[in-house]
Amino acid sequence: MHATICNFILDIAQNSIEADASNVEVAILQTDETITIVVTDDGKGMSEQKLQMALDPFYSEKGKHDLRRFGLGLPFLKQAAEATGGDLSIRSKIGYGTEIVARFLTSHFDAPPFGDLSGAAMILMNFLGNFELTLKRDYNAKSYSICKSCLIEALGDLCDAESLSLGKQFIDSLENELFS
Amino acid sequence: MAKLTLEDLRKIREEKKKEMSRRTVKNAKAEITIGMGTCGIASGAKNTFEAIISELSDNGIYDVVVKQFGCLGCCNEEPLVKVKLSDSSAIVYGKVSAEVGRKIVTEHIMQGKIVNEFVLDNNSAANVLKGGE
């Protein structure tokens, strides 16, 4: 099981990138009682049958991994969200993409800590592939948004220590501003 | 921390570029690839990734390429890290905690010394090298 909500975000958004999406959006909507993660992509999408199978830990998409037959990402997220009294919903359409919404009740005893968003975001930005990634953050009517192409334009191709460190500092400063 | 803007980032990047042109780092031309599948993340790969970035940054090593791969079926050995120096074969490390990740930077990347106690056995490494291509 993942230790923090940001680790879940990292894992689930990677599914979108691996689903050949051109655009991936990660929105984190936070109030004093809840954290809702919405991951939307325009990747290959899933059929109703495949969608049910994606929640089965003993299923992994054929051809995705040569050496293992498990897929724990979505089942982990569902279990963790529901353990807090929250929920998980998935909408998907073949050829159009997928939207995953997970809601955590933060006051619940079993709520995982939020974790390190800037680190998770920069790992996602570092993932290879020609896709746009947008991170949207919303807390009590304050918000910010950043995109991978903006960071690449300012910092270069986000695959060296310097650009990744600077990107992390940038997101940390936006987070501080959001909660100030 | 004051709020940074994209313009601030561009300026800092330009300053760093000037600084880098004055430095030479032994064995800095390398590629580090970190396993970041569900199993890797659950085993602490995110901390490992950040420790490696931080150690590279602290030592002024900016010409190492850092990449990721997904699950390659060696989940029990996660977090996995593959290191390829430009002049030698790739080495795959298993169970790379943040501390070991820092050691890989200071010893393998900076001095060319393999961190032997965390090198993966041949069969597992072959799977990683095959899957991570």
Contacts between the chains, C-beta under 8 A, distances in Angstrom:
chain1	res1	chain2	res2	distance
A	1	B	42	6.6
A	2	B	41	6.0
A	2	B	42	5.7
A	3	B	42	8.0
A	6	B	46	8.0
A	7	B	41	5.2
A	7	B	42	7.7
A	7	B	46	6.1
A	10	B	36	7.4
A	10	B	41	5.9
A	10	B	46	6.4
A	11	B	38	5.2
A	11	B	41	5.3
A	14	B	36	7.0
A	14	B	37	7.8
A	14	B	70	7.0
A	18	B	70	6.9
A	64	B	70	8.0
A	65	B	70	7.3
A	65	B	71	5.4
A	65	B	72	7.4
A	65	B	73	6.3
A	66	B	72	7.9
A	66	B	73	6.6
A	66	B	131	6.4
A	67	B	72	6.4
A	67	B	73	2.4
A	67	B	74	7.6
A	67	B	127	6.1
A	67	B	131	7.1
A	68	B	71	6.3
A	68	B	73	4.5
A	68	B	75	6.8
A	71	B	38	7.7
A	72	B	38	4.9
A	72	B	39	7.6
A	72	B	42	7.8
A	73	B	38	4.7
A	76	B	38	7.0
A	76	B	42	7.8
A	116	B	46	7.5
A	116	B	50	7.7
A	119	B	46	6.1
A	119	B	49	7.6
A	119	B	50	5.0
A	120	B	46	6.6
A	123	B	36	6.4
A	123	B	46	6.4
A	123	B	49	5.7
A	123	B	68	7.0
A	126	B	66	6.6
A	126	B	67	7.3
A	126	B	68	6.4
A	127	B	36	7.8
A	127	B	68	5.9
A	128	B	67	6.2
A	128	B	68	7.3
A	150	B	6	5.9
A	151	B	6	7.8
A	151	B	9	7.6
A	153	B	6	7.6
A	154	B	6	4.7
A	154	B	7	7.9
A	154	B	9	4.2
A	154	B	10	4.8
A	154	B	13	6.7
A	155	B	9	5.8
A	155	B	10	7.9
A	155	B	13	5.5
A	156	B	13	6.9
A	159	B	65	5.1
A	159	B	66	5.7
A	159	B	67	6.4
A	160	B	56	7.9
A	160	B	62	5.2
A	160	B	63	6.8
A	160	B	64	6.6
A	160	B	65	6.6
A	160	B	66	6.6
A	161	B	52	7.9
A	161	B	53	4.9
A	161	B	54	7.9
A	161	B	56	3.5
A	161	B	57	4.4
A	161	B	61	6.4
A	161	B	62	5.9
A	161	B	64	6.7
A	161	B	66	6.7
A	162	B	13	7.5
A	162	B	16	5.6
A	162	B	20	7.9
A	162	B	57	6.4
A	162	B	62	4.4
A	163	B	13	7.2
A	164	B	53	5.1
A	164	B	66	6.8
A	165	B	53	6.0
A	165	B	54	7.3
A	165	B	57	4.6
A	166	B	9	5.7
A	166	B	12	6.0
A	166	B	13	6.6
A	166	B	16	8.0
A	167	B	9	7.7
A	168	B	50	8.0
A	168	B	53	7.9
A	169	B	1	7.7
A	169	B	4	6.6
A	170	B	4	4.9
A	170	B	6	7.8
A	170	B	8	7.9
A	170	B	9	5.7
A	172	B	1	6.4
A	173	B	1	5.1
A	173	B	2	6.8
A	173	B	3	5.0
A	173	B	4	4.3
A	174	B	3	6.8
A	174	B	4	7.7
A	176	B	1	5.2
A	176	B	3	7.3
A	177	B	3	4.6
